Amino acid sequence: MSVEMAILIWLAIGVGIAGGVFIVARTAVQMATVAYKVMEKQMDTRTATRQTGLLSLAILAALAATAVIAGYAILVLFASLLESGLSSN
């Protein structure tokens, strides 16, 4: 693998992790907005429950995707360390 390809892969991994973190943060802000609307009596509880459930699923999906991307990055990092012989016994 060339150096350019390795840099491109690490860039894609970084973008994936940053995107996952952004989605989690944005979804948390939307959940807070739903809670505020319920407190201010701008939204009924049935709609708020449905929206909160969907937003919770979105957070779980984003966390799972981010964990898979980060796990792949850790696996690649350790594999490259083992391959280069830096972990000598």
C-alpha positions in Angstrom: 0.0 0.0 0.0 1.4 3.4 -0.9 1.7 6.2 1.5 -0.9 8.3 -0.3 -3.4 5.4 0.0 -2.7 5.0 3.7 -3.2 8.8 4.3 -6.5 8.6 2.4 -7.7 5.7 4.5 -6.9 7.5 7.7 -8.6 10.6 6.4 -11.7 8.7 5.6 -11.6 7.0 9.1 -11.2 10.5 10.7 -14.1 11.9 8.7 -16.3 8.9 9.7 -15.6 9.3 13.4 -16.1 13.1 13.3 -19.4 12.6 11.4 -20.6 10.1 13.9 -19.8 12.4 16.8 -21.6 15.3 15.0 -24.7 13.2 14.5 -24.8 12.1 18.1 -24.4 15.7 19.3 -27.0 17.1 16.9 -29.5 14.4 17.9 -29.0 15.1 21.5 -29.7 18.8 20.8 -32.9 17.8 19.0 -34.0 15.7 22.0 -33.5 18.7 24.3 -35.6 20.7 21.9 -38.4 18.2 22.1 -38.2 18.2 25.9 -38.3 22.1 26.0 -41.4 22.1 23.7 -43.2 19.7 26.0 -42.3 21.8 29.0 -43.6 24.9 27.3 -46.8 23.0 26.3 -46.0 23.5 22.6 -46.1 19.7 21.9 -48.3 17.0 23.2 -46.8 14.0 25.0 -47.7 11.4 22.4 -45.8 13.3 19.6 -42.9 13.9 22.0 -42.7 10.2 22.9 -42.6 9.2 19.3 -40.0 11.8 18.3 -37.8 10.9 21.4 -38.0 7.2 20.5 -36.9 7.9 16.9 -34.1 10.3 18.0 -32.9 7.6 20.5 -32.7 5.1 17.7 -30.7 7.6 15.7 -28.3 8.1 18.5 -27.8 4.3 18.9 -27.2 3.9 15.2 -24.7 6.7 15.1 -22.9 5.3 18.1 -22.8 1.8 16.6 -21.4 3.2 13.3 -18.8 5.3 15.1 -17.8 2.3 17.2 -17.3 0.1 14.1 -15.3 2.8 12.4 -13.1 3.4 15.5 -12.7 -0.3 16.0 -11.5 -0.8 12.4 -9.0 2.1 12.9 -7.6 0.4 16.1 -7.4 -2.9 14.3 -5.5 -1.4 11.4 -3.2 0.5 13.7 -2.3 -2.6 15.8 -2.0 -4.8 12.6 0.5 -2.3 11.1 2.4 -2.2 14.4 2.7 -6.0 14.4 3.6 -6.1 10.8 6.4 -3.6 11.1 7.9 -5.4 14.0 7.6 -2.6 16.6 6.1 -5.0 19.2 9.1 -7.2 19.6 9.3 -9.6 22.6 
